[in-house]
Amino acid sequence: MSKVALITGGAGIASGIGLATGQSLASKGWKIVIVDINPAGEKAAQDLGGVFHKTNVGDYDDLAQTFAKVWKEFGRLDFVFANAGIVEKAEFYKRYDSALPAPLDMTILDINLKSVIATSYLALHFFRKNKISGGSLIITSSCGGVYPIGYLPMYASAKHGCVGLTRSLAQTAYQAGIRVNCICPGSVSTGLLKQEEWEDFGKAEFTPIGKVVEAVEAFLEDETLYGMTAELIQDRRYFRPPPEHWDPVMKRVIERTQALSKI
C-alpha cells in the first residue's frame, strides 16, 4: 500500500511549499492528503490523485476529525507536514492617542503556533497506531524561527516556538520511532504575500521552492535525522542541531528533565 502524507496548508493556490511537496511525493507514489481551509485544495488534491479535507487548523475539533477520517480511510499515516501558516497583520508598533492601545490580533499565534502544536499532538497519536509505531513529523518554521525579525515580532515568536517544539518533542518521540524535524527557509516566493510585497526582496536572495522540497525529502529519507532544523537559503542547506550547553550544571538540569519524558 502507498505511504500516506497529510499536509496542512497544502492548497497553496498556485504555489507554496505544501503543494510543491505534495506534487513531488505524489510523483513517487505517495497518497497525498491536503488539509486546508482554502477550497482551492480540492482541485490541488485532484491534480495529485489525492484527497482534500477542508479544515480550519485553528479549530482543534475540526482538525482532530480530519485526522480521524484520514485514518479511517487509509489505516496508516507515514508523514505529517505541519505547514499551515499566515503572515502577520497586527500593527505591533502603532501609536495610539487613547489611554490604552487597541487589542492585538493574535490570529497569527493561533495558526502559526497553536495549530502546529495541535497538528503535532495528533500526528504522534496516529503514528503510534500504525502497525509498527513510527512516522515523520516535519514542521515548517522560518529563518524567523532562528533569527530576530523586528518587522514581524509575533510571526517570529510563533516560528521560534516551532523550533522549540521540534527540539522538545524530538528525543521523546524518537522512543516510539517517530522523527521530528523542522525547516527554516529564508525568503520563498509563495502565496503567503502578495506579488507586489515580494518585490521589496532581492530576487537573488530567494530560496527556490524546489530546494525546500529537497530538504523535506532529505528528512523523510534519512532515518538518522531527528530534532534538527534545516536552515535554507538560496541553494544552500544547513542542518542545525539544538544549541550546545554552555554550562555543565545547566546541561545536567536539562538532561534530568528530559529523562522524565516518556511516550
Secondary structure as a PSIPRED ss2 file (coil, helix, strand):
# PSIPRED VFORMAT (PSIPRED V4.0)

   1 M C   1.000  0.000  0.000
   2 S C   1.000  0.000  0.000
   3 K C   1.000  0.000  0.000
   4 V E   0.000  0.000  1.000
   5 A E   0.000  0.000  1.000
   6 L E   0.000  0.000  1.000
   7 I E   0.000  0.000  1.000
   8 T E   0.000  0.000  1.000
   9 G C   1.000  0.000  0.000
  10 G C   1.000  0.000  0.000
  11 A C   1.000  0.000  0.000
  12 G C   1.000  0.000  0.000
  13 I C   1.000  0.000  0.000
  14 A C   1.000  0.000  0.000
  15 S C   1.000  0.000  0.000
  16 G C   1.000  0.000  0.000
  17 I H   0.000  1.000  0.000
  18 G H   0.000  1.000  0.000
  19 L H   0.000  1.000  0.000
  20 A H   0.000  1.000  0.000
  21 T H   0.000  1.000  0.000
  22 G H   0.000  1.000  0.000
  23 Q H   0.000  1.000  0.000
  24 S H   0.000  1.000  0.000
  25 L H   0.000  1.000  0.000
  26 A H   0.000  1.000  0.000
  27 S H   0.000  1.000  0.000
  28 K C   1.000  0.000  0.000
  29 G C   1.000  0.000  0.000
  30 W C   1.000  0.000  0.000
  31 K E   0.000  0.000  1.000
  32 I E   0.000  0.000  1.000
  33 V E   0.000  0.000  1.000
  34 I E   0.000  0.000  1.000
  35 V E   0.000  0.000  1.000
  36 D E   0.000  0.000  1.000
  37 I C   1.000  0.000  0.000
  38 N C   1.000  0.000  0.000
  39 P C   1.000  0.000  0.000
  40 A C   1.000  0.000  0.000
  41 G H   0.000  1.000  0.000
  42 E H   0.000  1.000  0.000
  43 K H   0.000  1.000  0.000
  44 A H   0.000  1.000  0.000
  45 A H   0.000  1.000  0.000
  46 Q H   0.000  1.000  0.000
  47 D H   0.000  1.000  0.000
  48 L H   0.000  1.000  0.000
  49 G C   1.000  0.000  0.000
  50 G C   1.000  0.000  0.000
  51 V E   0.000  0.000  1.000
  52 F E   0.000  0.000  1.000
  53 H E   0.000  0.000  1.000
  54 K E   0.000  0.000  1.000
  55 T C   1.000  0.000  0.000
  56 N C   1.000  0.000  0.000
  57 V C   1.000  0.000  0.000
  58 G C   1.000  0.000  0.000
  59 D C   1.000  0.000  0.000
  60 Y H   0.000  1.000  0.000
  61 D H   0.000  1.000  0.000
  62 D H   0.000  1.000  0.000
  63 L H   0.000  1.000  0.000
  64 A H   0.000  1.000  0.000
  65 Q H   0.000  1.000  0.000
  66 T H   0.000  1.000  0.000
  67 F H   0.000  1.000  0.000
  68 A H   0.000  1.000  0.000
  69 K H   0.000  1.000  0.000
  70 V H   0.000  1.000  0.000
  71 W H   0.000  1.000  0.000
  72 K H   0.000  1.000  0.000
  73 E H   0.000  1.000  0.000
  74 F H   0.000  1.000  0.000
  75 G C   1.000  0.000  0.000
  76 R C   1.000  0.000  0.000
  77 L C   1.000  0.000  0.000
  78 D C   1.000  0.000  0.000
  79 F E   0.000  0.000  1.000
  80 V E   0.000  0.000  1.000
  81 F E   0.000  0.000  1.000
  82 A E   0.000  0.000  1.000
  83 N C   1.000  0.000  0.000
  84 A C   1.000  0.000  0.000
  85 G C   1.000  0.000  0.000
  86 I C   1.000  0.000  0.000
  87 V C   1.000  0.000  0.000
  88 E C   1.000  0.000  0.000
  89 K C   1.000  0.000  0.000
  90 A C   1.000  0.000  0.000
  91 E C   1.000  0.000  0.000
  92 F C   1.000  0.000  0.000
  93 Y C   1.000  0.000  0.000
  94 K C   1.000  0.000  0.000
  95 R C   1.000  0.000  0.000
  96 Y C   1.000  0.000  0.000
  97 D C   1.000  0.000  0.000
  98 S C   1.000  0.000  0.000
  99 A C   1.000  0.000  0.000
 100 L C   1.000  0.000  0.000
 101 P C   1.000  0.000  0.000
 102 A C   1.000  0.000  0.000
 103 P C   1.000  0.000  0.000
 104 L C   1.000  0.000  0.000
 105 D C   1.000  0.000  0.000
 106 M C   1.000  0.000  0.000
 107 T H   0.000  1.000  0.000
 108 I H   0.000  1.000  0.000
 109 L H   0.000  1.000  0.000
 110 D H   0.000  1.000  0.000
 111 I H   0.000  1.000  0.000
 112 N H   0.000  1.000  0.000
 113 L H   0.000  1.000  0.000
 114 K H   0.000  1.000  0.000
 115 S H   0.000  1.000  0.000
 116 V H   0.000  1.000  0.000
 117 I H   0.000  1.000  0.000
 118 A H   0.000  1.000  0.000
 119 T H   0.000  1.000  0.000
 120 S H   0.000  1.000  0.000
 121 Y H   0.000  1.000  0.000
 122 L H   0.000  1.000  0.000
 123 A H   0.000  1.000  0.000
 124 L H   0.000  1.000  0.000
 125 H H   0.000  1.000  0.000
 126 F H   0.000  1.000  0.000
 127 F H   0.000  1.000  0.000
 128 R C   1.000  0.000  0.000
 129 K C   1.000  0.000  0.000
 130 N C   1.000  0.000  0.000
 131 K C   1.000  0.000  0.000
 132 I C   1.000  0.000  0.000
 133 S C   1.000  0.000  0.000
 134 G C   1.000  0.000  0.000
 135 G E   0.000  0.000  1.000
 136 S E   0.000  0.000  1.000
 137 L E   0.000  0.000  1.000
 138 I E   0.000  0.000  1.000
 139 I E   0.000  0.000  1.000
 140 T E   0.000  0.000  1.000
 141 S C   1.000  0.000  0.000
 142 S C   1.000  0.000  0.000
 143 C H   0.000  1.000  0.000
 144 G H   0.000  1.000  0.000
 145 G H   0.000  1.000  0.000
 146 V C   1.000  0.000  0.000
 147 Y C   1.000  0.000  0.000
 148 P C   1.000  0.000  0.000
 149 I C   1.000  0.000  0.000
 150 G C   1.000  0.000  0.000
 151 Y C   1.000  0.000  0.000
 152 L C   1.000  0.000  0.000
 153 P H   0.000  1.000  0.000
 154 M H   0.000  1.000  0.000
 155 Y H   0.000  1.000  0.000
 156 A H   0.000  1.000  0.000
 157 S H   0.000  1.000  0.000
 158 A H   0.000  1.000  0.000
 159 K H   0.000  1.000  0.000
 160 H H   0.000  1.000  0.000
 161 G H   0.000  1.000  0.000
 162 C H   0.000  1.000  0.000
 163 V H   0.000  1.000  0.000
 164 G H   0.000  1.000  0.000
 165 L H   0.000  1.000  0.000
 166 T H   0.000  1.000  0.000
 167 R H   0.000  1.000  0.000
 168 S H   0.000  1.000  0.000
 169 L H   0.000  1.000  0.000
 170 A H   0.000  1.000  0.000
 171 Q H   0.000  1.000  0.000
 172 T H   0.000  1.000  0.000
 173 A H   0.000  1.000  0.000
 174 Y H   0.000  1.000  0.000
 175 Q C   1.000  0.000  0.000
 176 A C   1.000  0.000  0.000
 177 G C   1.000  0.000  0.000
 178 I E   0.000  0.000  1.000
 179 R E   0.000  0.000  1.000
 180 V E   0.000  0.000  1.000
 181 N E   0.000  0.000  1.000
 182 C E   0.000  0.000  1.000
 183 I E   0.000  0.000  1.000
 184 C E   0.000  0.000  1.000
 185 P E   0.000  0.000  1.000
 186 G C   1.000  0.000  0.000
 187 S C   1.000  0.000  0.000
 188 V C   1.000  0.000  0.000
 189 S C   1.000  0.000  0.000
 190 T C   1.000  0.000  0.000
 191 G C   1.000  0.000  0.000
 192 L C   1.000  0.000  0.000
 193 L C   1.000  0.000  0.000
 194 K C   1.000  0.000  0.000
 195 Q H   0.000  1.000  0.000
 196 E H   0.000  1.000  0.000
 197 E H   0.000  1.000  0.000
 198 W H   0.000  1.000  0.000
 199 E C   1.000  0.000  0.000
 200 D C   1.000  0.000  0.000
 201 F C   1.000  0.000  0.000
 202 G C   1.000  0.000  0.000
 203 K H   0.000  1.000  0.000
 204 A H   0.000  1.000  0.000
 205 E H   0.000  1.000  0.000
 206 F C   1.000  0.000  0.000
 207 T C   1.000  0.000  0.000
 208 P C   1.000  0.000  0.000
 209 I H   0.000  1.000  0.000
 210 G H   0.000  1.000  0.000
 211 K H   0.000  1.000  0.000
 212 V H   0.000  1.000  0.000
 213 V H   0.000  1.000  0.000
 214 E H   0.000  1.000  0.000
 215 A H   0.000  1.000  0.000
 216 V H   0.000  1.000  0.000
 217 E H   0.000  1.000  0.000
 218 A H   0.000  1.000  0.000
 219 F H   0.000  1.000  0.000
 220 L H   0.000  1.000  0.000
 221 E H   0.000  1.000  0.000
 222 D C   1.000  0.000  0.000
 223 E C   1.000  0.000  0.000
 224 T C   1.000  0.000  0.000
 225 L C   1.000  0.000  0.000
 226 Y C   1.000  0.000  0.000
 227 G C   1.000  0.000  0.000
 228 M C   1.000  0.000  0.000
 229 T E   0.000  0.000  1.000
 230 A E   0.000  0.000  1.000
 231 E E   0.000  0.000  1.000
 232 L E   0.000  0.000  1.000
 233 I E   0.000  0.000  1.000
 234 Q C   1.000  0.000  0.000
 235 D C   1.000  0.000  0.000
 236 R E   0.000  0.000  1.000
 237 R E   0.000  0.000  1.000
 238 Y E   0.000  0.000  1.000
 239 F E   0.000  0.000  1.000
 240 R E   0.000  0.000  1.000
 241 P C   1.000  0.000  0.000
 242 P C   1.000  0.000  0.000
 243 P C   1.000  0.000  0.000
 244 E C   1.000  0.000  0.000
 245 H C   1.000  0.000  0.000
 246 W C   1.000  0.000  0.000
 247 D C   1.000  0.000  0.000
 248 P H   0.000  1.000  0.000
 249 V H   0.000  1.000  0.000
 250 M H   0.000  1.000  0.000
 251 K H   0.000  1.000  0.000
 252 R H   0.000  1.000  0.000
 253 V H   0.000  1.000  0.000
 254 I H   0.000  1.000  0.000
 255 E H   0.000  1.000  0.000
 256 R H   0.000  1.000  0.000
 257 T H   0.000  1.000  0.000
 258 Q H   0.000  1.000  0.000
 259 A H   0.000  1.000  0.000
 260 L C   1.000  0.000  0.000
 261 S C   1.000  0.000  0.000
 262 K C   1.000  0.000  0.000
 263 I C   1.000  0.000  0.000
